[in-house]
């Protein structure tokens, strides 16, 4: 039961990273409701993504840290199963 809860929480965090990454392409103003939501997501997601940004430089101008971060979470979830 605890295993299932942890697995679902990791999956939910993966979804938050995906939503945060997609919103980063569109949000231009922090004053809008979407911008406020993006900022709140950033407070949850950025500390974890920052770990990977320190290690991985942008690849051709593209930030690959969300992909690597999700891959690590996915592997962790698979390891728990």
C-alpha positions as CSV (number, residue, x, y, z in Angstrom):
1,X,0.0,0.0,0.0
2,X,2.8,2.5,0.9
3,X,4.6,1.3,-2.3
4,X,1.5,2.2,-4.4
5,X,1.2,5.6,-2.7
6,X,4.8,6.5,-3.3
7,X,4.6,5.3,-6.9
8,X,1.5,7.5,-7.5
9,X,3.1,10.5,-5.9
10,X,6.2,10.2,-8.1
11,X,3.9,9.8,-11.2
12,X,2.0,13.0,-10.1
13,X,5.3,14.9,-9.8
14,X,6.3,13.7,-13.3
15,X,3.0,15.2,-14.6
16,X,3.7,18.5,-12.7
17,X,7.1,18.7,-14.5
18,X,5.4,18.1,-17.8
19,X,2.8,20.8,-17.2
20,X,5.4,23.2,-16.0
21,X,7.6,22.6,-19.0
22,X,4.7,23.1,-21.5
23,X,3.5,26.3,-19.7
24,X,7.0,27.7,-19.9
25,X,6.6,27.9,-23.7
26,X,3.5,30.1,-23.4
27,X,3.5,32.1,-20.1
28,X,4.8,35.6,-20.7
29,X,3.2,37.5,-17.8
30,X,3.3,36.6,-14.1
31,X,0.2,38.8,-13.5
32,X,-2.2,36.6,-15.3
33,X,-3.9,33.6,-13.5
34,X,-2.0,31.2,-15.7
35,X,1.2,33.0,-14.8
36,X,0.4,32.7,-11.1
37,X,-0.2,29.0,-11.5
38,X,3.1,28.7,-13.4
39,X,4.9,30.5,-10.6
40,X,3.3,28.2,-8.0
41,X,4.3,25.1,-10.0
42,X,7.8,26.5,-10.3
43,X,8.1,26.6,-6.5
44,X,7.4,22.8,-6.5
45,X,9.3,21.8,-9.6
46,X,12.3,24.1,-9.9
47,X,14.3,22.8,-6.9
48,X,14.4,19.3,-8.4
49,X,15.1,20.6,-12.0
50,X,17.9,22.8,-10.7
51,X,19.8,19.7,-9.7
52,X,19.9,18.6,-13.3
53,X,20.5,22.0,-14.7
54,X,23.7,22.2,-12.7
55,X,25.0,19.1,-14.4
56,X,23.6,19.4,-17.9
57,X,24.2,22.5,-20.0
58,X,21.6,23.4,-22.6
59,X,21.9,21.2,-25.6
60,X,21.7,23.3,-28.7
61,X,19.9,26.0,-26.8
62,X,17.3,23.5,-25.5
63,X,17.0,22.7,-21.8
64,X,17.0,18.9,-21.5
65,X,16.8,18.9,-17.7
66,X,13.1,18.2,-17.6
67,X,13.5,15.1,-19.8
68,X,16.3,13.8,-17.7
69,X,14.5,14.6,-14.4
70,X,11.4,12.7,-15.6
71,X,13.6,9.8,-16.8
72,X,15.2,9.5,-13.3
73,X,11.7,9.6,-11.6
74,X,10.5,7.0,-14.1
75,X,13.4,4.7,-13.3
76,X,12.8,5.3,-9.6
77,X,9.2,4.3,-10.0
78,X,10.1,1.2,-12.0
79,X,12.7,0.2,-9.3
80,X,9.9,0.4,-6.7
81,X,7.6,-1.9,-8.6
